[in-house]
Amino acid sequence: MVTDSPAVGGRATRRAFVIRALAGVGAALAAAVGVPIAGLAAAPAFRSSLRWPLQAGSVPPTPRATGWTSLGPVDGFQVGVPKLLPVTVPVEVQGATEWTPIAVYVLRPDADTVAILDIHCTHMGCPVGWSQGAKRFLCPCHGGAFTADGAREAGPPPRPMDRYRALVANQEIWMGPLIEPA
Ligand code: FES
């Protein structure tokens, strides 16, 4: 279902409460993994202005980048090991562009392929962590697990990890807008 405004009835109220509660959890976890707290703290404000096809028990990704941003030389990203990266992206807010700090995982499954994933679990928005031993993204909140390419594997997440558009140009990785989930 597509909603024009997330502020619709009791469901929105419940979701707003959950998002506020998880913002604190996200900030604590972010500090542990070195993600800028400012970016995560800003996320709920942007979530509240998003249009998104929501499923029960699911939250939209944060925030929706609206332009392209260089993430640096492709050689700075090791093949086969997702890299957690703080990045500042352009986000359209009420007709104005705001540069917003977020964090993403950058993947190079092989030398020719790049993917960029939102770090938030698609269940209730906790930041997921990459386990090099398990070769999985693991969510500390309710046991959600995603494969190395972000596919949902276990637990309550209703969809794969959200992705941003990605390309390589002149040996640099570029991150674009979020790809809306099907
Ligand atoms: Fe519930 Fe990730 S937030 S499993």
py3Dmol code that shows the C-alpha trace and the ligand (Angstrom):
import py3Dmol

protein = """\
ATOM      1  CA  MET A   1       0.000   0.000   0.000  1.00  0.00           C
ATOM      2  CA  VAL A   2       1.257   3.466  -0.869  1.00  0.00           C
ATOM      3  CA  THR A   3       0.467   6.161   1.660  1.00  0.00           C
ATOM      4  CA  ASP A   4       0.563   9.872   0.885  1.00  0.00           C
ATOM      5  CA  SER A   5       1.373  10.568   4.490  1.00  0.00           C
ATOM      6  CA  PRO A   6       2.731   8.272   7.149  1.00  0.00           C
ATOM      7  CA  ALA A   7       0.531  10.033   9.694  1.00  0.00           C
ATOM      8  CA  VAL A   8      -2.491   7.827   9.074  1.00  0.00           C
ATOM      9  CA  GLY A   9      -4.413   6.477  12.047  1.00  0.00           C
ATOM     10  CA  GLY A  10      -3.154   4.286  14.871  1.00  0.00           C
ATOM     11  CA  ARG A  11      -0.707   2.419  12.711  1.00  0.00           C
ATOM     12  CA  ALA A  12       1.228   5.617  12.059  1.00  0.00           C
ATOM     13  CA  THR A  13       1.192   6.495  15.753  1.00  0.00           C
ATOM     14  CA  ARG A  14       2.518   3.061  16.642  1.00  0.00           C
ATOM     15  CA  ARG A  15       5.146   3.313  13.920  1.00  0.00           C
ATOM     16  CA  ALA A  16       6.224   6.766  15.078  1.00  0.00           C
ATOM     17  CA  PHE A  17       6.677   5.413  18.601  1.00  0.00           C
ATOM     18  CA  VAL A  18       8.719   2.479  17.364  1.00  0.00           C
ATOM     19  CA  ILE A  19      10.884   4.712  15.193  1.00  0.00           C
ATOM     20  CA  ARG A  20      11.569   7.047  18.120  1.00  0.00           C
ATOM     21  CA  ALA A  21      12.443   4.129  20.349  1.00  0.00           C
ATOM     22  CA  LEU A  22      14.730   2.605  17.767  1.00  0.00           C
ATOM     23  CA  ALA A  23      16.508   5.876  17.132  1.00  0.00           C
ATOM     24  CA  GLY A  24      18.086   5.501  20.561  1.00  0.00           C
ATOM     25  CA  VAL A  25      18.995   1.888  19.923  1.00  0.00           C
ATOM     26  CA  GLY A  26      20.392   2.814  16.531  1.00  0.00           C
ATOM     27  CA  ALA A  27      22.508   5.582  17.959  1.00  0.00           C
ATOM     28  CA  ALA A  28      23.984   3.289  20.594  1.00  0.00           C
ATOM     29  CA  LEU A  29      24.790   0.610  18.066  1.00  0.00           C
ATOM     30  CA  ALA A  30      26.131   3.158  15.657  1.00  0.00           C
ATOM     31  CA  ALA A  31      28.544   4.438  18.248  1.00  0.00           C
ATOM     32  CA  ALA A  32      29.788   0.911  18.714  1.00  0.00           C
ATOM     33  CA  VAL A  33      30.553   0.476  15.032  1.00  0.00           C
ATOM     34  CA  GLY A  34      31.764   3.982  14.323  1.00  0.00           C
ATOM     35  CA  VAL A  35      28.762   5.269  12.381  1.00  0.00           C
ATOM     36  CA  PRO A  36      28.161   8.988  12.822  1.00  0.00           C
ATOM     37  CA  ILE A  37      25.426   9.385  15.412  1.00  0.00           C
ATOM     38  CA  ALA A  38      24.294  12.624  13.815  1.00  0.00           C
ATOM     39  CA  GLY A  39      23.220  10.792  10.691  1.00  0.00           C
ATOM     40  CA  LEU A  40      21.206   8.190  12.534  1.00  0.00           C
ATOM     41  CA  ALA A  41      19.607  10.731  14.814  1.00  0.00           C
ATOM     42  CA  ALA A  42      18.477  12.673  11.761  1.00  0.00           C
ATOM     43  CA  ALA A  43      16.925   9.627  10.144  1.00  0.00           C
ATOM     44  CA  PRO A  44      13.500   9.591  11.854  1.00  0.00           C
ATOM     45  CA  ALA A  45      12.817  13.173  10.772  1.00  0.00           C
ATOM     46  CA  PHE A  46      13.353  12.200   7.158  1.00  0.00           C
ATOM     47  CA  ARG A  47      11.411   8.984   7.521  1.00  0.00           C
ATOM     48  CA  SER A  48       8.373  10.962   8.578  1.00  0.00           C
ATOM     49  CA  SER A  49       8.299  12.789   5.244  1.00  0.00           C
ATOM     50  CA  LEU A  50       8.720   9.759   3.001  1.00  0.00           C
ATOM     51  CA  ARG A  51       6.214   8.098   0.702  1.00  0.00           C
ATOM     52  CA  TRP A  52       6.843   4.375   0.821  1.00  0.00           C
ATOM     53  CA  PRO A  53       4.942   1.139   0.268  1.00  0.00           C
ATOM     54  CA  LEU A  54       4.969  -0.141   3.815  1.00  0.00           C
ATOM     55  CA  GLN A  55       4.368  -3.695   4.900  1.00  0.00           C
ATOM     56  CA  ALA A  56       3.180  -4.625   8.378  1.00  0.00           C
ATOM     57  CA  GLY A  57       6.060  -4.597  10.819  1.00  0.00           C
ATOM     58  CA  SER A  58       8.338  -2.825   8.397  1.00  0.00           C
ATOM     59  CA  VAL A  59       9.939   0.605   8.254  1.00  0.00           C
ATOM     60  CA  PRO A  60      11.060   2.640   5.246  1.00  0.00           C
ATOM     61  CA  PRO A  61      14.764   3.118   4.598  1.00  0.00           C
ATOM     62  CA  THR A  62      16.500   6.324   5.655  1.00  0.00           C
ATOM     63  CA  PRO A  63      16.838   8.977   4.251  1.00  0.00           C
ATOM     64  CA  ARG A  64      16.125   8.906   0.528  1.00  0.00           C
ATOM     65  CA  ALA A  65      19.097  10.283  -1.392  1.00  0.00           C
ATOM     66  CA  THR A  66      18.036  12.268  -4.433  1.00  0.00           C
ATOM     67  CA  GLY A  67      21.340  12.728  -6.257  1.00  0.00           C
ATOM     68  CA  TRP A  68      24.694  11.110  -6.950  1.00  0.00           C
ATOM     69  CA  THR A  69      27.656  11.173  -4.578  1.00  0.00           C
ATOM     70  CA  SER A  70      31.201   9.899  -5.107  1.00  0.00           C
ATOM     71  CA  LEU A  71      32.313   7.296  -2.579  1.00  0.00           C
ATOM     72  CA  GLY A  72      35.935   7.413  -3.719  1.00  0.00           C
ATOM     73  CA  PRO A  73      38.263   5.207  -5.775  1.00  0.00           C
ATOM     74  CA  VAL A  74      36.995   1.693  -6.436  1.00  0.00           C
ATOM     75  CA  ASP A  75      40.377   0.312  -5.341  1.00  0.00           C
ATOM     76  CA  GLY A  76      39.580   1.465  -1.802  1.00  0.00           C
ATOM     77  CA  PHE A  77      36.940  -1.272  -1.523  1.00  0.00           C
ATOM     78  CA  GLN A  78      38.079  -4.847  -1.096  1.00  0.00           C
ATOM     79  CA  VAL A  79      36.380  -7.496  -3.224  1.00  0.00           C
ATOM     80  CA  GLY A  80      34.260  -9.820  -1.083  1.00  0.00           C
ATOM     81  CA  VAL A  81      34.282  -7.745   2.121  1.00  0.00           C
ATOM     82  CA  PRO A  82      31.424  -5.244   2.664  1.00  0.00           C
ATOM     83  CA  LYS A  83      32.685  -1.882   3.876  1.00  0.00           C
ATOM     84  CA  LEU A  84      30.720   0.277   6.307  1.00  0.00           C
ATOM     85  CA  LEU A  85      31.003   3.825   5.041  1.00  0.00           C
ATOM     86  CA  PRO A  86      29.757   7.149   6.445  1.00  0.00           C
ATOM     87  CA  VAL A  87      28.620   9.360   3.579  1.00  0.00           C
ATOM     88  CA  THR A  88      26.842  12.684   3.179  1.00  0.00           C
ATOM     89  CA  VAL A  89      24.129  12.583   0.530  1.00  0.00           C
ATOM     90  CA  PRO A  90      21.721  15.095  -1.011  1.00  0.00           C
ATOM     91  CA  VAL A  91      18.158  14.640   0.241  1.00  0.00           C
ATOM     92  CA  GLU A  92      15.182  16.591  -1.069  1.00  0.00           C
ATOM     93  CA  VAL A  93      13.167  17.990   1.836  1.00  0.00           C
ATOM     94  CA  GLN A  94      10.146  20.147   1.011  1.00  0.00           C
ATOM     95  CA  GLY A  95      11.665  21.367  -2.237  1.00  0.00           C
ATOM     96  CA  ALA A  96      15.140  22.078  -0.845  1.00  0.00           C
ATOM     97  CA  THR A  97      18.251  19.925  -0.970  1.00  0.00           C
ATOM     98  CA  GLU A  98      19.730  19.095   2.416  1.00  0.00           C
ATOM     99  CA  TRP A  99      23.112  17.340   2.686  1.00  0.00           C
ATOM    100  CA  THR A 100      22.548  14.576   5.191  1.00  0.00           C
ATOM    101  CA  PRO A 101      25.013  12.206   6.907  1.00  0.00           C
ATOM    102  CA  ILE A 102      24.059   8.537   6.641  1.00  0.00           C
ATOM    103  CA  ALA A 103      25.946   5.242   6.510  1.00  0.00           C
ATOM    104  CA  VAL A 104      25.895   2.490   3.891  1.00  0.00           C
ATOM    105  CA  TYR A 105      27.536  -0.839   3.163  1.00  0.00           C
ATOM    106  CA  VAL A 106      29.485  -0.925  -0.096  1.00  0.00           C
ATOM    107  CA  LEU A 107      29.876  -4.381  -1.631  1.00  0.00           C
ATOM    108  CA  ARG A 108      32.137  -5.626  -4.393  1.00  0.00           C
ATOM    109  CA  PRO A 109      30.975  -9.223  -4.956  1.00  0.00           C
ATOM    110  CA  ASP A 110      33.563  -9.423  -7.748  1.00  0.00           C
ATOM    111  CA  ALA A 111      35.939  -7.056  -9.530  1.00  0.00           C
ATOM    112  CA  ASP A 112      33.249  -5.845 -11.937  1.00  0.00           C
ATOM    113  CA  THR A 113      30.234  -5.441  -9.655  1.00  0.00           C
ATOM    114  CA  VAL A 114      29.335  -2.843  -7.032  1.00  0.00           C
ATOM    115  CA  ALA A 115      26.288  -2.689  -4.783  1.00  0.00           C
ATOM    116  CA  ILE A 116      25.372  -0.189  -2.063  1.00  0.00           C
ATOM    117  CA  LEU A 117      23.050  -1.235   0.779  1.00  0.00           C
ATOM    118  CA  ASP A 118      21.162   0.760   3.404  1.00  0.00           C
ATOM    119  CA  ILE A 119      22.457  -0.300   6.835  1.00  0.00           C
ATOM    120  CA  HIS A 120      19.007  -0.464   8.447  1.00  0.00           C
ATOM    121  CA  CYS A 121      17.195  -3.730   8.962  1.00  0.00           C
ATOM    122  CA  THR A 122      13.925  -3.780   7.010  1.00  0.00           C
ATOM    123  CA  HIS A 123      12.051  -5.136  10.036  1.00  0.00           C
ATOM    124  CA  MET A 124      12.152  -2.235  12.492  1.00  0.00           C
ATOM    125  CA  GLY A 125      15.162  -0.247  11.407  1.00  0.00           C
ATOM    126  CA  CYS A 126      18.048  -1.361  13.642  1.00  0.00           C
ATOM    127  CA  PRO A 127      21.488  -0.988  12.034  1.00  0.00           C
ATOM    128  CA  VAL A 128      22.738  -4.390  10.913  1.00  0.00           C
ATOM    129  CA  GLY A 129      26.343  -5.504  11.319  1.00  0.00           C
ATOM    130  CA  TRP A 130      28.499  -7.485   8.916  1.00  0.00           C
ATOM    131  CA  SER A 131      29.883 -10.725  10.355  1.00  0.00           C
ATOM    132  CA  GLN A 132      32.976 -11.746   8.444  1.00  0.00           C
ATOM    133  CA  GLY A 133      32.904 -15.148  10.164  1.00  0.00           C
ATOM    134  CA  ALA A 134      29.272 -15.901   9.278  1.00  0.00           C
ATOM    135  CA  LYS A 135      29.479 -14.010   5.963  1.00  0.00           C
ATOM    136  CA  ARG A 136      26.114 -12.518   6.822  1.00  0.00           C
ATOM    137  CA  PHE A 137      24.559  -9.217   7.814  1.00  0.00           C
ATOM    138  CA  LEU A 138      23.101  -9.817  11.279  1.00  0.00           C
ATOM    139  CA  CYS A 139      20.529  -7.682  13.062  1.00  0.00           C
ATOM    140  CA  PRO A 140      21.036  -7.501  16.831  1.00  0.00           C
ATOM    141  CA  CYS A 141      17.414  -6.595  17.614  1.00  0.00           C
ATOM    142  CA  HIS A 142      15.308  -9.633  16.686  1.00  0.00           C
ATOM    143  CA  GLY A 143      17.695 -12.028  14.980  1.00  0.00           C
ATOM    144  CA  GLY A 144      17.167 -10.973  11.382  1.00  0.00           C
ATOM    145  CA  ALA A 145      19.829 -12.186   8.958  1.00  0.00           C
ATOM    146  CA  PHE A 146      20.691 -11.218   5.396  1.00  0.00           C
ATOM    147  CA  THR A 147      23.070 -12.857   2.939  1.00  0.00           C
ATOM    148  CA  ALA A 148      26.226 -11.168   1.729  1.00  0.00           C
ATOM    149  CA  ASP A 149      24.307  -9.520  -1.110  1.00  0.00           C
ATOM    150  CA  GLY A 150      21.529  -8.254   1.181  1.00  0.00           C
ATOM    151  CA  ALA A 151      18.897 -10.921   0.496  1.00  0.00           C
ATOM    152  CA  ARG A 152      16.614 -11.760   3.421  1.00  0.00           C
ATOM    153  CA  GLU A 153      17.673 -15.057   4.973  1.00  0.00           C
ATOM    154  CA  ALA A 154      16.143 -15.453   8.438  1.00  0.00           C
ATOM    155  CA  GLY A 155      14.076 -13.759  11.118  1.00  0.00           C
ATOM    156  CA  PRO A 156      11.285 -11.205  10.873  1.00  0.00           C
ATOM    157  CA  PRO A 157      12.577  -8.789   8.145  1.00  0.00           C
ATOM    158  CA  PRO A 158       9.896  -8.739   5.437  1.00  0.00           C
ATOM    159  CA  ARG A 159      12.150  -7.778   2.532  1.00  0.00           C
ATOM    160  CA  PRO A 160      15.820  -7.679   1.470  1.00  0.00           C
ATOM    161  CA  MET A 161      18.105  -4.869   2.599  1.00  0.00           C
ATOM    162  CA  ASP A 162      17.313  -1.671   0.729  1.00  0.00           C
ATOM    163  CA  ARG A 163      19.683  -0.664  -2.070  1.00  0.00           C
ATOM    164  CA  TYR A 164      20.943   2.518  -3.616  1.00  0.00           C
ATOM    165  CA  ARG A 165      21.766   2.899  -7.273  1.00  0.00           C
ATOM    166  CA  ALA A 166      25.481   2.368  -7.845  1.00  0.00           C
ATOM    167  CA  LEU A 167      27.900   2.768 -10.723  1.00  0.00           C
ATOM    168  CA  VAL A 168      31.615   2.976 -11.392  1.00  0.00           C
ATOM    169  CA  ALA A 169      32.859   5.860 -13.531  1.00  0.00           C
ATOM    170  CA  ASN A 170      36.484   6.882 -14.011  1.00  0.00           C
ATOM    171  CA  GLN A 171      37.509   4.314 -11.399  1.00  0.00           C
ATOM    172  CA  GLU A 172      35.279   5.927  -8.750  1.00  0.00           C
ATOM    173  CA  ILE A 173      32.212   4.435  -7.094  1.00  0.00           C
ATOM    174  CA  TRP A 174      29.135   6.650  -7.270  1.00  0.00           C
ATOM    175  CA  MET A 175      26.068   6.292  -5.070  1.00  0.00           C
ATOM    176  CA  GLY A 176      22.664   7.375  -6.363  1.00  0.00           C
ATOM    177  CA  PRO A 177      19.066   7.445  -5.113  1.00  0.00           C
ATOM    178  CA  LEU A 178      17.453   4.565  -3.271  1.00  0.00           C
ATOM    179  CA  ILE A 179      15.820   1.878  -5.366  1.00  0.00           C
ATOM    180  CA  GLU A 180      12.242   1.511  -4.194  1.00  0.00           C
ATOM    181  CA  PRO A 181      11.448  -2.034  -3.099  1.00  0.00           C
ATOM    182  CA  ALA A 182       9.053  -3.948  -5.332  1.00  0.00           C
TER     183      ALA A 182
END
"""
ligand_1 = """\
4
FES
Fe 13.878 -6.698 14.014
Fe 16.094 -6.371 12.620
S 14.886 -4.843 13.575
S 15.144 -8.222 13.105
"""
view = py3Dmol.view(width=600, height=400)
view.addModel(protein, "pdb")
view.setStyle({"model": 0}, {"cartoon": {"style": "trace"}})
view.addModel(ligand_1, "xyz")
view.setStyle({"model": 1}, {"stick": {}})
view.zoomTo()
view.show()
